[in-house]
Amino acid sequence: NIIMDAKTWNVVVSDAANNTTNPIRAIVDTGRYKPNPEKVVIPLSIGDPCVFGNLNSDQLVNDTLIANINSNKFNGYPPSIGYEAARAAIAKFVETETSPLTPADVITACGASGAIELSLTALLNPGDNILIPKPGFSLYECISNSKGFNVKHYNLLPEKSWEIDIEHLKSLIDARTKCIMVNNPSNPCGSNYSVEHLKEILKVADEYCIPIISDEIYAGMTFGDSVFTPMAALTKTVPILSIGGIAKRFLVPGWRLGWVAVHHHGQFEHKQQIRKAIHSLSQLILGPNSLVQSILPTILDKNNAQINKFFVDVNKTLESHSTFTFDTLSKVEGLAPITSGGTMYQMIGLDTSKFEDISDDVEFMGKLLQEESVFVLPGTVFGMKNYFRIVFCAPLEKLDEAYKRIQVFCDKHRKKVVVTDAGDVQ
Ligand SMILES: Cc1ncc(COP(=O)(O)O)c(C=O)c1O
């Protein structure tokens, strides 16, 4: 058959697929560095609290899920925006005095990741831009690249506990800036902003009439005197899409449930438009798993004493790990940890001038893995050279072992101090 012979298959993949790359994979999974086969790998790289099995959700969360499975009431399709009862529970959980919410203001999604995608897609057209933090969570850029949105990075200031450089933020705004992405408490910084600083950010949004997507997936996960304040609590004018979920707070990232809540103070027509846009987009995925939605009325009840105790206990544990990380690594010459106000992350500054054969954070990460089998993420994957991020969820004895190995590694690679015959130190 001549016609068939002449036919060739030419299946090409889409630009969207080609443009969707994860910077973490691109920098870390180059195959260049492999762990030392003689040492057990200690992964302090993945933002998943379940890696070591020491941090588990509360029994009530599991029991509620099991009871709901056995009820056979939650096996059908929920509405694409989520069950009404689930959205009512979220609305109560995240509403603030300045921004009361109804179930219609909330849309559930497949993780906070899904909620971020819905929110960006609702606000931007290809060619529009969004302002995102540097260093910051790589998904914002990943989604934007995939959809043809432009990103502009505003600087966070390590010397000011990672506050936003407000002047820099302002300087990036142009006619096609459609939203400012704020992530508080922050991945990768572990920072938690003060009310004053959040107000400074809101002031910029107000001045230029630009809405904010406030990624608050680490809401409430703060330490000591550092109190989390939702952005929507501090404004009566700036439209806020607040992102949340159960992944981190309830220690169940695999359950894939997140949400976006639309706070649009006093301008009901605009609020309805944004809600309608997100409702339409939610039909593409049809929402998260019905069973996980079904437990929200129980686990998000602010008066549930058992859950409130669970939150306090998890924060205490994470705080002790954070303090241990800071205290231990502060003593290693060449490393400069920055205190975490919350989350499960700490950024560690790296003074490469102290080392003889470590030129940057990526080389530090690679050689540390190769020699000591400790896996950390280089700041470069978050846009911040010569820092690295530690996830401090591992049990304290594992962290201790990892930090001892880091100490050994740094001692080995540190520039040697030579005292000359004349007594000079070189
Ligand atoms: C800042 C930030 N936002 C969103 C997410 C995504 O959360 P989820 O697992 O619910 O999709 C993460 C996960 O690491 C995160 O760190």
The ligand as a MOL file (V3000), in Angstrom:
LIG
                    3D

  0  0  0     0  0            999 V3000
M  V30 BEGIN CTAB
M  V30 COUNTS 16 16 0 0 0
M  V30 BEGIN ATOM
M  V30 1 C 4.6440 27.6350 49.8470 0
M  V30 2 C 3.9050 26.4280 49.3940 0
M  V30 3 N 2.7400 26.5760 48.7600 0
M  V30 4 C 2.0430 25.5120 48.3180 0
M  V30 5 C 2.5090 24.2220 48.5090 0
M  V30 6 C 1.7240 23.0750 47.9470 0
M  V30 7 O 0.9300 22.4460 48.8930 0
M  V30 8 P 0.0400 21.1670 48.5260 0
M  V30 9 O 0.8400 19.9610 48.9070 0
M  V30 10 O -1.1970 21.3050 49.3380 0
M  V30 11 O -0.2220 21.1940 47.0680 0
M  V30 12 C 3.7200 24.0190 49.1630 0
M  V30 13 C 4.2590 22.6630 49.3260 0
M  V30 14 O 5.4070 22.4420 49.6470 0
M  V30 15 C 4.4370 25.1500 49.6230 0
M  V30 16 O 5.6120 25.0220 50.2630 0
M  V30 END ATOM
M  V30 BEGIN BOND
M  V30 1 1 1 2
M  V30 2 1 2 3
M  V30 3 2 2 15
M  V30 4 2 3 4
M  V30 5 1 4 5
M  V30 6 1 5 6
M  V30 7 2 5 12
M  V30 8 1 6 7
M  V30 9 1 7 8
M  V30 10 2 8 9
M  V30 11 1 8 10
M  V30 12 1 8 11
M  V30 13 1 12 13
M  V30 14 1 12 15
M  V30 15 2 13 14
M  V30 16 1 15 16
M  V30 END BOND
M  V30 END CTAB
M  END
